[in-house]
Amino acid sequence: MTKAQLVESIAKKAKISKKAAGIALDAFVEAVTAALKKGDRITLVGFGTFMVAKRKARTAKNPKTGEMIKVPAKRVPKFKAGRELKAAVK
């Protein structure tokens, strides 16, 4: 599903315009992004939890050259599906 299809689906279900649904979706994405930048967790009961995970520094092999390179530690976004979402997809 693309963003445009998601906006259309939201607009139909909420009985609002596509423009309003697009604005709401953009606001949601911005809010989640801002919270994750601060290191916060976002929990939507039944849907899931957005969080930040820390990856350790490591060495990896460049598949093209075979050379070993150092990959620095970094923070990455992570999503854990909630019980109801898991059951719905099952």
N, C-alpha and C positions, 0 to 999 in steps of 0.2 A: 504494500500500500504506500502510495506517495503522500507527500504533505498535502497536495491539492485534494486527493481523495479523502484524506483524513478530515480536512476542513469541510468538505462537502458532507461527509457523514455526521460530523458534529452539528453542522447547520441544520440538517434534516431532523436529527434526534432532539435538538434543543429548540427547534422551530424558530431559529434566528437567521439572519442573513449570512451569506458566506463571508462577507467582509467582517462582520462582528465575530464570527467563529474563527477567522484567521487572526484577528487581533487577540482574541482570548488564547489561542494556541501559542502565539508568539509571546504573550505575557507569561504563560506557564513555562515555556522553555527558558525565558530570561530569568524567571524567579528560581527555577531549579539550578540553572548555571551559576547564578550569583551565590546561592546557598552552598553549592559544592565548592566554589572558589574559596569560601570562608571555612570549609571543612565540616559544614553541618550535614546532618542526615535529613532526608525528606521521606517520611513514612506515610503512605496512603493505604490505610487499613483495607485489607482484602485484595489490593492491587499489587503492592510491593514497596520496596525501599530503595531509594537512590542514595549512594554513599561514595566516599572517596577511599580508595585502597592505595597503599604504598607498595611500590615494587622496589626490590633491592637492586643495587648495582650488580652487574654480572658481566661475564665475558661471553661473547658469541662468535660464531664463525660466519664470515661473509661467504655465502654459497658460490658467488661468482669467482672470487679470487682465492678462497680457502684461508684467507688471512684472519687471524683472531683480532677482534675489536672489543673495546670496552663500552658497555652500554650503561649510562649513568642511572642512578636511582631516580624515580619519578613518581608522581601521584597520578592515578588514573581513575576515571569515573567507573562506578560499578552499579549494577542493578540486581536486586534479589527479588524474584517473583514471590508474591504472597500466596497463601493457601488457596483462596478463592480463584485466583488467576490460574494457578497450577491445575486446579480441578476443572476449570472451564476448558482448558486447552487439552486436557487428557483425552 
